Each structure stands twice: as structure tokens, then as C-alpha cells.
């Protein structure tokens, strides 16, 4: 399914682990593709077609490619998936969170 959320990352990477946790806790249907950075898989042409910078993690979903740090990923996920927003941005915490935005 081309519209399915795909997370490309490496378990050794803390951002990848954080995204895996959020996606699993939120119940979002996604596919995980391990990109082995120790063997240099992130520098190979197949991965660079997905993310030209070679950085991990990367999220693809339909025609979207999300490249960037955790803030970028979490902003995308909360706006694209209400389940993530419901888990990370719960009503009782909105006032406190909004003070920091």
C-alpha cells in the first residue's frame, strides 16, 4: 500500500526508537524498514533515493517524505494522525503544552 506510513530507521538511533514507541502506543498502522547504519546502508543509492541526505530516521506516507528532527516528525504525526495527537496532546495537558508553543 503506497499510502501506508513507513518508518525508515535503525534501532541504534534514539529518534527511531522514540518514533517506534509513539507509533506503537498510538496504534497507528505502519511499516518499519531497518536501515543498518553500521554497515553504511544509509549511504547506499537505494536509501538515498528515499532520503538524499542519508539521515535517519525518515517517514514516508503516500506522496509525503518527512525528513528532519524529532520535532518535525512529531508535528507531522500529530497533524496527520489523530491517534497520535490524542496520545501526546491530551485535553488535560493542552493548556500547559500551549504555553511552550
C-alpha positions in Angstrom: 0.0 0.0 0.0 1.7 3.2 -1.2 -0.3 5.3 1.3 0.9 3.4 4.3 3.2 5.2 6.8 6.7 3.7 6.5 9.4 4.5 9.1 13.0 4.0 7.9 15.4 3.9 10.8 17.9 2.0 12.9 17.2 0.7 16.4 20.6 2.1 17.4 19.2 5.6 16.7 17.3 7.3 19.6 15.0 9.2 17.3 14.0 6.0 15.6 13.2 4.3 19.0 11.2 7.3 20.1 9.1 7.3 16.8 8.6 3.5 17.1 7.3 3.9 20.6 4.9 6.7 19.7 3.6 4.9 16.7 3.1 1.6 18.7 1.5 3.4 21.7 -0.8 5.3 19.4 -1.9 2.3 17.4 -1.0 3.8 14.0 -0.7 1.2 11.3 2.9 1.5 9.9 5.7 -0.5 8.4 9.2 -0.4 9.8 12.2 -0.7 7.5 15.5 -1.2 9.3 18.4 0.8 7.7 21.6 -0.6 9.1 23.9 2.4 9.7 26.7 0.3 11.0 27.1 -1.3 7.6 26.5 2.0 5.8 23.1 1.1 4.4 22.1 4.8 4.8 24.7 5.9 2.3 23.7 3.5 -0.4 21.8 4.7 -3.5 18.6 2.7 -2.6 18.2 4.7 0.6 19.4 7.9 -0.8 16.5 7.8 -3.3 14.3 8.0 -0.2 16.4 10.5 1.7 19.1 12.2 -0.3 20.9 13.4 2.8 21.2 9.8 4.0 20.0 10.7 7.5 17.8 8.5 9.6 15.0 8.3 10.5 12.8 9.1 7.6 9.0 8.8 7.3 7.2 8.3 4.0 3.4 8.3 3.7 1.8 8.5 0.3 3.5 11.3 -1.5 4.9 12.8 1.7 8.5 12.4 2.8 9.3 13.7 6.3 13.0 14.4 6.9 14.2 16.2 10.0 14.5 16.0 13.8 12.0 14.7 16.3 10.1 18.0 16.4 9.4 17.8 12.7 8.3 14.1 12.9 6.1 14.7 15.9 4.4 17.8 14.4 3.7 15.8 11.2 2.4 12.8 13.1 0.1 14.8 15.4 -1.4 16.6 12.4 -1.7 13.6 10.1 -2.9 11.1 12.7 -5.4 12.0 15.3 -4.5 8.9 17.3 -1.0 10.3 17.9 -2.4 13.7 18.8 -4.8 12.1 21.3 -2.0 10.2 23.0 0.6 13.0 23.0 -1.6 16.1 23.3 -4.3 15.1 25.8 -7.0 17.6 26.8 -5.9 17.8 30.4 -2.4 18.9 29.3 -3.3 21.3 26.4 -3.1 24.5 28.4 0.3 23.6 29.8 1.6 22.5 26.4 0.3 25.5 24.6 2.4 27.8 26.9 5.5 26.3 25.4 4.5 26.5 21.7 
